[in-house]
Amino acid sequence: MENKELEKFVSGFAEQFDDTEQSEITSATNFKELDEWSSLVGMSVIAFIKTAYDKTVTGKEIRACETVEDLFNLVFSK
């Protein structure tokens, strides 16, 4: 169950990037090391989480995460 949710989350997260191949982004990806990571992409991720999961995360919470899975765990702990 959780694996499917994680895969869905990773896919939705990856869709927020215009120039990064979705296949490059996995649950273990340190998203802040991606060339395309920026505050604008961060805002898109916040909007994606709000729209897809009806959860609110802050920039500070995102900065505390290292990997996409960390972010997933944050969202599902709310």
PDB file as gemmi writes it, atoms N, CA and C in Angstrom:
CRYST1    1.000    1.000    1.000  90.00  90.00  90.00 P 1                      
ATOM      1  N   MET A   1       0.842  -1.206   0.000  1.00  0.00           N  
ATOM      2  CA  MET A   1       0.000   0.000   0.000  1.00  0.00           C  
ATOM      3  C   MET A   1       0.879   1.258   0.000  1.00  0.00           C  
ATOM      4  N   GLU A   2       1.758   1.350   0.996  1.00  0.00           N  
ATOM      5  CA  GLU A   2       2.571   2.563   1.101  1.00  0.00           C  
ATOM      6  C   GLU A   2       3.498   2.722  -0.092  1.00  0.00           C  
ATOM      7  N   ASN A   3       3.997   1.591  -0.641  1.00  0.00           N  
ATOM      8  CA  ASN A   3       4.868   1.684  -1.815  1.00  0.00           C  
ATOM      9  C   ASN A   3       4.172   2.345  -2.993  1.00  0.00           C  
ATOM     10  N   LYS A   4       2.913   1.966  -3.216  1.00  0.00           N  
ATOM     11  CA  LYS A   4       2.142   2.578  -4.309  1.00  0.00           C  
ATOM     12  C   LYS A   4       1.956   4.070  -4.058  1.00  0.00           C  
ATOM     13  N   GLU A   5       1.663   4.432  -2.821  1.00  0.00           N  
ATOM     14  CA  GLU A   5       1.498   5.850  -2.471  1.00  0.00           C  
ATOM     15  C   GLU A   5       2.802   6.599  -2.677  1.00  0.00           C  
ATOM     16  N   LEU A   6       3.904   5.974  -2.273  1.00  0.00           N  
ATOM     17  CA  LEU A   6       5.210   6.611  -2.429  1.00  0.00           C  
ATOM     18  C   LEU A   6       5.519   6.802  -3.911  1.00  0.00           C  
ATOM     19  N   GLU A   7       5.267   5.781  -4.726  1.00  0.00           N  
ATOM     20  CA  GLU A   7       5.497   5.892  -6.172  1.00  0.00           C  
ATOM     21  C   GLU A   7       4.658   7.022  -6.769  1.00  0.00           C  
ATOM     22  N   LYS A   8       3.406   7.109  -6.345  1.00  0.00           N  
ATOM     23  CA  LYS A   8       2.506   8.159  -6.833  1.00  0.00           C  
ATOM     24  C   LYS A   8       3.027   9.539  -6.417  1.00  0.00           C  
ATOM     25  N   PHE A   9       3.499   9.641  -5.186  1.00  0.00           N  
ATOM     26  CA  PHE A   9       4.031  10.909  -4.688  1.00  0.00           C  
ATOM     27  C   PHE A   9       5.285  11.309  -5.468  1.00  0.00           C  
ATOM     28  N   VAL A  10       6.193  10.346  -5.670  1.00  0.00           N  
ATOM     29  CA  VAL A  10       7.435  10.629  -6.408  1.00  0.00           C  
ATOM     30  C   VAL A  10       7.105  11.098  -7.822  1.00  0.00           C  
ATOM     31  N   SER A  11       6.136  10.451  -8.450  1.00  0.00           N  
ATOM     32  CA  SER A  11       5.727  10.823  -9.799  1.00  0.00           C  
ATOM     33  C   SER A  11       5.176  12.251  -9.835  1.00  0.00           C  
ATOM     34  N   GLY A  12       4.290  12.571  -8.908  1.00  0.00           N  
ATOM     35  CA  GLY A  12       3.721  13.920  -8.824  1.00  0.00           C  
ATOM     36  C   GLY A  12       4.780  14.959  -8.515  1.00  0.00           C  
ATOM     37  N   PHE A  13       5.720  14.609  -7.628  1.00  0.00           N  
ATOM     38  CA  PHE A  13       6.826  15.503  -7.292  1.00  0.00           C  
ATOM     39  C   PHE A  13       7.657  15.779  -8.549  1.00  0.00           C  
ATOM     40  N   ALA A  14       7.978  14.718  -9.286  1.00  0.00           N  
ATOM     41  CA  ALA A  14       8.821  14.842 -10.484  1.00  0.00           C  
ATOM     42  C   ALA A  14       8.154  15.712 -11.551  1.00  0.00           C  
ATOM     43  N   GLU A  15       6.818  15.711 -11.589  1.00  0.00           N  
ATOM     44  CA  GLU A  15       6.098  16.520 -12.577  1.00  0.00           C  
ATOM     45  C   GLU A  15       6.285  18.017 -12.353  1.00  0.00           C  
ATOM     46  N   GLN A  16       6.791  18.415 -11.198  1.00  0.00           N  
ATOM     47  CA  GLN A  16       6.981  19.840 -10.911  1.00  0.00           C  
ATOM     48  C   GLN A  16       8.238  20.393 -11.591  1.00  0.00           C  
ATOM     49  N   PHE A  17       9.041  19.508 -12.144  1.00  0.00           N  
ATOM     50  CA  PHE A  17      10.280  19.902 -12.819  1.00  0.00           C  
ATOM     51  C   PHE A  17      10.065  19.895 -14.331  1.00  0.00           C  
ATOM     52  N   ASP A  18      10.498  20.973 -14.986  1.00  0.00           N  
ATOM     53  CA  ASP A  18      10.329  21.070 -16.436  1.00  0.00           C  
ATOM     54  C   ASP A  18      11.470  20.407 -17.199  1.00  0.00           C  
ATOM     55  N   ASP A  19      12.691  20.529 -16.695  1.00  0.00           N  
ATOM     56  CA  ASP A  19      13.869  20.115 -17.465  1.00  0.00           C  
ATOM     57  C   ASP A  19      14.532  18.848 -16.944  1.00  0.00           C  
ATOM     58  N   THR A  20      14.074  18.341 -15.819  1.00  0.00           N  
ATOM     59  CA  THR A  20      14.667  17.138 -15.234  1.00  0.00           C  
ATOM     60  C   THR A  20      13.822  15.935 -15.636  1.00  0.00           C  
ATOM     61  N   GLU A  21      14.485  14.903 -16.169  1.00  0.00           N  
ATOM     62  CA  GLU A  21      13.769  13.684 -16.562  1.00  0.00           C  
ATOM     63  C   GLU A  21      13.118  13.054 -15.329  1.00  0.00           C  
ATOM     64  N   GLN A  22      11.856  12.653 -15.471  1.00  0.00           N  
ATOM     65  CA  GLN A  22      11.166  12.037 -14.333  1.00  0.00           C  
ATOM     66  C   GLN A  22      11.897  10.792 -13.856  1.00  0.00           C  
ATOM     67  N   SER A  23      12.528  10.070 -14.776  1.00  0.00           N  
ATOM     68  CA  SER A  23      13.227   8.838 -14.398  1.00  0.00           C  
ATOM     69  C   SER A  23      14.439   9.120 -13.505  1.00  0.00           C  
ATOM     70  N   GLU A  24      14.921  10.355 -13.486  1.00  0.00           N  
ATOM     71  CA  GLU A  24      16.055  10.725 -12.634  1.00  0.00           C  
ATOM     72  C   GLU A  24      15.640  10.900 -11.180  1.00  0.00           C  
ATOM     73  N   ILE A  25      14.347  11.042 -10.933  1.00  0.00           N  
ATOM     74  CA  ILE A  25      13.868  11.333  -9.587  1.00  0.00           C  
ATOM     75  C   ILE A  25      13.256  10.075  -8.976  1.00  0.00           C  
ATOM     76  N   THR A  26      13.850   9.648  -7.856  1.00  0.00           N  
ATOM     77  CA  THR A  26      13.350   8.481  -7.123  1.00  0.00           C  
ATOM     78  C   THR A  26      13.075   8.910  -5.686  1.00  0.00           C  
ATOM     79  N   SER A  27      12.583   7.993  -4.889  1.00  0.00           N  
ATOM     80  CA  SER A  27      12.319   8.317  -3.487  1.00  0.00           C  
ATOM     81  C   SER A  27      13.606   8.666  -2.745  1.00  0.00           C  
ATOM     82  N   ALA A  28      14.754   8.156  -3.226  1.00  0.00           N  
ATOM     83  CA  ALA A  28      16.041   8.391  -2.557  1.00  0.00           C  
ATOM     84  C   ALA A  28      16.753   9.641  -3.071  1.00  0.00           C  
ATOM     85  N   THR A  29      16.185  10.316  -4.063  1.00  0.00           N  
ATOM     86  CA  THR A  29      16.820  11.499  -4.639  1.00  0.00           C  
ATOM     87  C   THR A  29      16.915  12.627  -3.618  1.00  0.00           C  
ATOM     88  N   ASN A  30      18.112  13.198  -3.473  1.00  0.00           N  
ATOM     89  CA  ASN A  30      18.267  14.416  -2.681  1.00  0.00           C  
ATOM     90  C   ASN A  30      17.864  15.557  -3.613  1.00  0.00           C  
ATOM     91  N   PHE A  31      16.608  15.981  -3.492  1.00  0.00           N  
ATOM     92  CA  PHE A  31      16.041  16.901  -4.476  1.00  0.00           C  
ATOM     93  C   PHE A  31      16.719  18.264  -4.492  1.00  0.00           C  
ATOM     94  N   LYS A  32      17.328  18.667  -3.377  1.00  0.00           N  
ATOM     95  CA  LYS A  32      17.986  19.973  -3.350  1.00  0.00           C  
ATOM     96  C   LYS A  32      19.289  19.973  -4.150  1.00  0.00           C  
ATOM     97  N   GLU A  33      19.784  18.790  -4.508  1.00  0.00           N  
ATOM     98  CA  GLU A  33      20.993  18.692  -5.326  1.00  0.00           C  
ATOM     99  C   GLU A  33      20.680  18.707  -6.817  1.00  0.00           C  
ATOM    100  N   LEU A  34      19.399  18.652  -7.187  1.00  0.00           N  
ATOM    101  CA  LEU A  34      19.023  18.709  -8.606  1.00  0.00           C  
ATOM    102  C   LEU A  34      19.321  20.111  -9.140  1.00  0.00           C  
ATOM    103  N   ASP A  35      19.889  20.170 -10.345  1.00  0.00           N  
ATOM    104  CA  ASP A  35      20.235  21.460 -10.949  1.00  0.00           C  
ATOM    105  C   ASP A  35      19.034  22.390 -11.022  1.00  0.00           C  
ATOM    106  N   GLU A  36      17.876  21.809 -11.268  1.00  0.00           N  
ATOM    107  CA  GLU A  36      16.676  22.618 -11.493  1.00  0.00           C  
ATOM    108  C   GLU A  36      15.999  23.079 -10.196  1.00  0.00           C  
ATOM    109  N   TRP A  37      16.420  22.530  -9.042  1.00  0.00           N  
ATOM    110  CA  TRP A  37      15.769  22.893  -7.777  1.00  0.00           C  
ATOM    111  C   TRP A  37      15.912  24.394  -7.533  1.00  0.00           C  
ATOM    112  N   SER A  38      14.818  25.040  -7.211  1.00  0.00           N  
ATOM    113  CA  SER A  38      14.816  26.480  -6.940  1.00  0.00           C  
ATOM    114  C   SER A  38      13.631  26.792  -6.036  1.00  0.00           C  
ATOM    115  N   SER A  39      13.556  28.029  -5.606  1.00  0.00           N  
ATOM    116  CA  SER A  39      12.416  28.421  -4.781  1.00  0.00           C  
ATOM    117  C   SER A  39      11.121  28.319  -5.576  1.00  0.00           C  
ATOM    118  N   LEU A  40      11.190  28.565  -6.879  1.00  0.00           N  
ATOM    119  CA  LEU A  40       9.997  28.461  -7.731  1.00  0.00           C  
ATOM    120  C   LEU A  40       9.498  27.018  -7.784  1.00  0.00           C  
ATOM    121  N   VAL A  41      10.422  26.082  -7.964  1.00  0.00           N  
ATOM    122  CA  VAL A  41      10.030  24.666  -7.958  1.00  0.00           C  
ATOM    123  C   VAL A  41       9.491  24.298  -6.577  1.00  0.00           C  
ATOM    124  N   GLY A  42      10.105  24.834  -5.533  1.00  0.00           N  
ATOM    125  CA  GLY A  42       9.618  24.594  -4.177  1.00  0.00           C  
ATOM    126  C   GLY A  42       8.179  25.038  -4.008  1.00  0.00           C  
ATOM    127  N   MET A  43       7.856  26.196  -4.571  1.00  0.00           N  
ATOM    128  CA  MET A  43       6.472  26.690  -4.511  1.00  0.00           C  
ATOM    129  C   MET A  43       5.534  25.743  -5.267  1.00  0.00           C  
ATOM    130  N   SER A  44       5.995  25.230  -6.398  1.00  0.00           N  
ATOM    131  CA  SER A  44       5.197  24.271  -7.167  1.00  0.00           C  
ATOM    132  C   SER A  44       4.958  23.001  -6.354  1.00  0.00           C  
ATOM    133  N   VAL A  45       5.986  22.564  -5.642  1.00  0.00           N  
ATOM    134  CA  VAL A  45       5.859  21.364  -4.808  1.00  0.00           C  
ATOM    135  C   VAL A  45       4.843  21.611  -3.690  1.00  0.00           C  
ATOM    136  N   ILE A  46       4.895  22.778  -3.062  1.00  0.00           N  
ATOM    137  CA  ILE A  46       3.923  23.133  -2.015  1.00  0.00           C  
ATOM    138  C   ILE A  46       2.504  23.099  -2.589  1.00  0.00           C  
ATOM    139  N   ALA A  47       2.328  23.655  -3.782  1.00  0.00           N  
ATOM    140  CA  ALA A  47       1.007  23.666  -4.428  1.00  0.00           C  
ATOM    141  C   ALA A  47       0.559  22.247  -4.784  1.00  0.00           C  
ATOM    142  N   PHE A  48       1.493  21.437  -5.295  1.00  0.00           N  
ATOM    143  CA  PHE A  48       1.185  20.038  -5.635  1.00  0.00           C  
ATOM    144  C   PHE A  48       0.698  19.286  -4.391  1.00  0.00           C  
ATOM    145  N   ILE A  49       1.398  19.452  -3.270  1.00  0.00           N  
ATOM    146  CA  ILE A  49       1.026  18.752  -2.033  1.00  0.00           C  
ATOM    147  C   ILE A  49      -0.350  19.225  -1.553  1.00  0.00           C  
ATOM    148  N   LYS A  50      -0.594  20.515  -1.631  1.00  0.00           N  
ATOM    149  CA  LYS A  50      -1.886  21.072  -1.217  1.00  0.00           C  
ATOM    150  C   LYS A  50      -3.012  20.527  -2.094  1.00  0.00           C  
ATOM    151  N   THR A  51      -2.794  20.505  -3.405  1.00  0.00           N  
ATOM    152  CA  THR A  51      -3.817  20.056  -4.351  1.00  0.00           C  
ATOM    153  C   THR A  51      -4.041  18.548  -4.277  1.00  0.00           C  
ATOM    154  N   ALA A  52      -2.965  17.787  -4.282  1.00  0.00           N  
ATOM    155  CA  ALA A  52      -3.085  16.326  -4.362  1.00  0.00           C  
ATOM    156  C   ALA A  52      -3.431  15.685  -3.022  1.00  0.00           C  
ATOM    157  N   TYR A  53      -2.951  16.282  -1.926  1.00  0.00           N  
ATOM    158  CA  TYR A  53      -3.104  15.628  -0.620  1.00  0.00           C  
ATOM    159  C   TYR A  53      -3.847  16.483   0.407  1.00  0.00           C  
ATOM    160  N   ASP A  54      -4.207  17.699   0.023  1.00  0.00           N  
ATOM    161  CA  ASP A  54      -4.900  18.628   0.919  1.00  0.00           C  
ATOM    162  C   ASP A  54      -4.126  18.805   2.230  1.00  0.00           C  
ATOM    163  N   LYS A  55      -2.805  18.879   2.100  1.00  0.00           N  
ATOM    164  CA  LYS A  55      -1.929  19.100   3.252  1.00  0.00           C  
ATOM    165  C   LYS A  55      -1.126  20.367   2.978  1.00  0.00           C  
ATOM    166  N   THR A  56      -0.776  21.080   4.028  1.00  0.00           N  
ATOM    167  CA  THR A  56       0.014  22.295   3.891  1.00  0.00           C  
ATOM    168  C   THR A  56       1.405  22.059   4.459  1.00  0.00           C  
ATOM    169  N   VAL A  57       2.416  22.273   3.627  1.00  0.00           N  
ATOM    170  CA  VAL A  57       3.801  22.217   4.101  1.00  0.00           C  
ATOM    171  C   VAL A  57       4.431  23.580   3.865  1.00  0.00           C  
ATOM    172  N   THR A  58       5.391  23.909   4.689  1.00  0.00           N  
ATOM    173  CA  THR A  58       6.057  25.212   4.571  1.00  0.00           C  
ATOM    174  C   THR A  58       7.420  25.042   3.923  1.00  0.00           C  
ATOM    175  N   GLY A  59       7.957  26.156   3.463  1.00  0.00           N  
ATOM    176  CA  GLY A  59       9.307  26.146   2.914  1.00  0.00           C  
ATOM    177  C   GLY A  59      10.308  25.645   3.938  1.00  0.00           C  
ATOM    178  N   LYS A  60      10.122  26.040   5.188  1.00  0.00           N  
ATOM    179  CA  LYS A  60      11.017  25.609   6.267  1.00  0.00           C  
ATOM    180  C   LYS A  60      10.971  24.085   6.425  1.00  0.00           C  
ATOM    181  N   GLU A  61       9.765  23.516   6.351  1.00  0.00           N  
ATOM    182  CA  GLU A  61       9.634  22.054   6.463  1.00  0.00           C  
ATOM    183  C   GLU A  61      10.309  21.357   5.279  1.00  0.00           C  
ATOM    184  N   ILE A  62      10.154  21.923   4.088  1.00  0.00           N  
ATOM    185  CA  ILE A  62      10.797  21.337   2.905  1.00  0.00           C  
ATOM    186  C   ILE A  62      12.313  21.403   3.056  1.00  0.00           C  
ATOM    187  N   ARG A  63      12.829  22.526   3.544  1.00  0.00           N  
ATOM    188  CA  ARG A  63      14.280  22.661   3.724  1.00  0.00           C  
ATOM    189  C   ARG A  63      14.831  21.649   4.726  1.00  0.00           C  
ATOM    190  N   ALA A  64      13.987  21.198   5.661  1.00  0.00           N  
ATOM    191  CA  ALA A  64      14.422  20.205   6.646  1.00  0.00           C  
ATOM    192  C   ALA A  64      14.492  18.795   6.055  1.00  0.00           C  
ATOM    193  N   CYS A  65      13.911  18.604   4.881  1.00  0.00           N  
ATOM    194  CA  CYS A  65      13.920  17.294   4.218  1.00  0.00           C  
ATOM    195  C   CYS A  65      15.140  17.185   3.311  1.00  0.00           C  
ATOM    196  N   GLU A  66      15.657  15.965   3.195  1.00  0.00           N  
ATOM    197  CA  GLU A  66      16.789  15.714   2.300  1.00  0.00           C  
ATOM    198  C   GLU A  66      16.326  15.033   1.009  1.00  0.00           C  
ATOM    199  N   THR A  67      15.556  13.960   1.175  1.00  0.00           N  
ATOM    200  CA  THR A  67      15.151  13.159   0.020  1.00  0.00           C  
ATOM    201  C   THR A  67      13.658  13.330  -0.264  1.00  0.00           C  
ATOM    202  N   VAL A  68      13.253  12.860  -1.433  1.00  0.00           N  
ATOM    203  CA  VAL A  68      11.835  12.896  -1.787  1.00  0.00           C  
ATOM    204  C   VAL A  68      11.046  12.054  -0.784  1.00  0.00           C  
ATOM    205  N   GLU A  69      11.621  10.939  -0.345  1.00  0.00           N  
ATOM    206  CA  GLU A  69      10.918  10.100   0.636  1.00  0.00           C  
ATOM    207  C   GLU A  69      10.756  10.828   1.971  1.00  0.00           C  
ATOM    208  N   ASP A  70      11.746  11.624   2.378  1.00  0.00           N  
ATOM    209  CA  ASP A  70      11.600  12.430   3.600  1.00  0.00           C  
ATOM    210  C   ASP A  70      10.383  13.358   3.477  1.00  0.00           C  
ATOM    211  N   LEU A  71      10.247  13.963   2.306  1.00  0.00           N  
ATOM    212  CA  LEU A  71       9.126  14.864   2.063  1.00  0.00           C  
ATOM    213  C   LEU A  71       7.798  14.098   2.098  1.00  0.00           C  
ATOM    214  N   PHE A  72       7.788  12.937   1.471  1.00  0.00           N  
ATOM    215  CA  PHE A  72       6.617  12.050   1.504  1.00  0.00           C  
ATOM    216  C   PHE A  72       6.230  11.735   2.954  1.00  0.00           C  
ATOM    217  N   ASN A  73       7.223  11.360   3.760  1.00  0.00           N  
ATOM    218  CA  ASN A  73       6.954  11.016   5.165  1.00  0.00           C  
ATOM    219  C   ASN A  73       6.418  12.222   5.926  1.00  0.00           C  
ATOM    220  N   LEU A  74       6.934  13.402   5.625  1.00  0.00           N  
ATOM    221  CA  LEU A  74       6.437  14.619   6.250  1.00  0.00           C  
ATOM    222  C   LEU A  74       4.955  14.821   5.914  1.00  0.00           C  
ATOM    223  N   VAL A  75       4.616  14.713   4.639  1.00  0.00           N  
ATOM    224  CA  VAL A  75       3.231  14.922   4.199  1.00  0.00           C  
ATOM    225  C   VAL A  75       2.296  13.928   4.881  1.00  0.00           C  
ATOM    226  N   PHE A  76       2.716  12.652   4.945  1.00  0.00           N  
ATOM    227  CA  PHE A  76       1.824  11.655   5.500  1.00  0.00           C  
ATOM    228  C   PHE A  76       1.862  11.588   7.019  1.00  0.00           C  
ATOM    229  N   SER A  77       2.717  12.403   7.657  1.00  0.00           N  
ATOM    230  CA  SER A  77       2.697  12.480   9.115  1.00  0.00           C  
ATOM    231  C   SER A  77       1.731  13.564   9.592  1.00  0.00           C  
ATOM    232  N   LYS A  78       1.208  14.365   8.645  1.00  0.00           N  
ATOM    233  CA  LYS A  78       0.322  15.483   9.000  1.00  0.00           C  
ATOM    234  C   LYS A  78      -1.110  15.009   9.119  1.00  0.00           C  
TER     235      LYS A  78                                                      
END                                                                             
